[in-house]
């Protein structure tokens, strides 16, 4: 088995039922897991030495005015101690702040096209819970709801694109970017105070969650994703198509079977003219904020504003 997938499987625990989570507007692509489990398989910028990771997607439905994008993370950091040494301690509800960027590009293979939109937001990401050495082994935490033990904790974050008026094409490539000690566009380095602690820096233990299937929309390139890493061995093709660039992994070798970055795109479909509301058109349109119209009259009225 590919060494990279072996590492992922080592981190993988049981998956739960797949489903769509509710969102305002129309969900046009979804690979997230709902209800959110305790954790999911994942890959992190520091652990897997990438500067950007994402995927190529094709949207469903007709809504294309982007409202928001939700991404599932997997947080392995502890306030004190370490995730695998049995001494992880976290106060309930404790979080750390980390800026994360979401980029959207024109579709392209192996390299995406021009950038369509980007947003950077600072999120309060939860630390993983304290080790439960009674119910679990290996320093894992116990999820009472599922009765399972996990190394990391799954958490959703949502990027707000509603003010950018982004009109999406039918297919795009997206990328997720954040800085760690050694990776990202501006590595933080070892001078941060957290680096010398036993727990280390929580952003170094922050991963992007991977889901098994797409439930809304499609992936044009099966069993692949897009990533940027300087290490040839971290690509499925061992760097044959280049390193240090955000590209398809890989054009000739697909080794990411069953591992899809967990993301959900939500869009709106407001009418441009009154004619868009006629002949049942109001039933396929939404308000500018994503709510469905109650009738044709409400749809027509919205075009006056």
Number of C-alpha atoms within 10 A of each C-alpha: 6 9 11 17 15 11 12 15 12 10 15 16 16 12 14 15 9 18 17 17 13 9 15 15 24 26 24 24 24 26 27 29 26 13 12 17 20 26 28 30 25 25 25 23 27 21 14 15 18 27 27 26 24 26 26 25 23 18 22 17 15 14 24 21 23 25 27 20 19 19 22 26 28 28 27 27 32 28 22 16 20 21 25 14 12 18 20 24 21 19 13 11 10 14 18 15 12 16 13 16 16 23 17 22 21 19 22 15 15 16 19 21 14 12 14 16 18 17 13 15 14 13 15 13 24 24 28 33 27 25 28 20 14 9 14 17 17 16 22 26 27 22 18 10 8 10 10 17 22 28 26 27 24 24 21 15 17 16 20 16 19 16 9 13 12 16 16 18 14 17 19 21 26 25 23 23 20 24 23 27 19 18 23 20 13 12 14 14 12 13 9 12 9 13 15 11 13 14 19 20 21 23 25 20 24 27 25 25 27 26 21 18 20 23 16 20 20 19 20 14 17 14 16 24 26 25 24 24 24 16 15 15 14 19 25 23 17 15 17 14 18 18 18 15 16 20 26 28 28 25 16 12 15 17 20 17 13 14 20 25 28 25 26 25 26 23 30 27 25 25 20 13 13 17 13 18 25 14 9 11 15 25 15 17 25 23 18 18 14 22 16 21 19 11 13 18 13 14 26 20 11 18 16 9 5
